[in-house]
Amino acid sequence: MLPLDKKIHLKRPVPVTIIDDNSLQGPIFHPGIPRNSSWRAGNNAASQYQGIQSVWKNIVGYFNKSQNEHGYDKKLQIKSGVCELKTLLDILPQMHKTIVNHPIYDKNGLRPYISITQSELDETGIFYIKVNIEKNKTINNIQKIRNNIGSHFSDAQIAKTIPREKIDKRSSRGKISWNEVILLWESLELNSFMDLIASIHAYLNFINTLPIYEWYRYEENGTIRTHVPRTGTVDESGKEKICIMSESMRIAVSLDSSK
C-alpha cells in the first residue's frame, strides 16, 4: 500500500505491501460517477481501456433501460445507445493499436517489462476481426441513425424543395426527406445490433485479461492501492526485484493526489 499524503512526493521512499493475488476487483472510473474508490488509469493502455469502458457503460445503460420501455420511449433509448455505439466504434481502433504496439515477450519467468505473448496478440486479433465483421454489417445504418436522427441531427427537408443557389451553412450533408427519417426510427430495433454488441463484449472481456494495464485507487484507510503487471528483474542469486509502478503511473498518481 502507498500511504496517501498530499505533502509527500512519490519520489521519496514510502512503505509498500505487495499483494500478489492476481485480481482486479471493483469498478473502473467513470466520469459521470462521483469520485469514489474506483480504479483509475495509471498508464496509456489503462487510459484507453478506461475510455472504452466509459462509453460501453453508457451503451449498456441505454439498451438495458430500453427493455423496460415501450413504443417511442423504447426507441428513444435505443437511439441514444446507437449514438454511443458509433462513438465506441470510432475509438476502438485506437485501443487495438495500443495493444498491438506492445512488445512481444514469449520467454518463461518474470517479464522484464510490460509486454504480451504472441498467442495473446493472435487471440486479440481473432476477437477484433469478429468485431469488424459485425461492424461492416451494420455501420451504414448506425451512421445514418447518428447523423440524421441522433447526436448529429440535421433538420430534415426534401432536397428538391431547396433552391440550388441557396447554401445551408449549418450542415455540409445533404438533406433527407421525412419519409427517410421515419424509416430510420423504424429501424431502431435492439436485435439489429445484438451481434455487434456481442462481438464487442467478447473483445472487451478478452483484452481485459491482458497484462498491460496499470491501475490505482484510493482506499478508505488513507492509502493508495495499485494494480500493475508483474514485471521486474532477477539478480544473480535468483532474487526478484519487482517493479511496483512505471514512471507513467508515478506521474498519474502524483498529479491526481496533488488536487
Buried (B, 14 or more C-beta within 10 A) or exposed (E): BBEBBEEBEBEEEBEEEEEEEEEEEEEBBBEEEEEEEBBBBBBBBBBBBBBBBBBBBBBBBBBEBBEEEEEEEBBBBBBBBBBBBBBBBEEBEEBBEBBEEBEEBEEEEBBBEBBBBEEBBEBBEEBBEBBBEBBEEBBEBBBBBBBBBBBBEBEBBEEEEEEEEEEEEEEEEEBBBEEBBEEBBEBBEBEBBEBBBEBBBBBBEBBEEBBBBBBBBBEEEEBBBBBBBBBBEEEEEEEEEEBBBBEBBBBBBEEBBEE
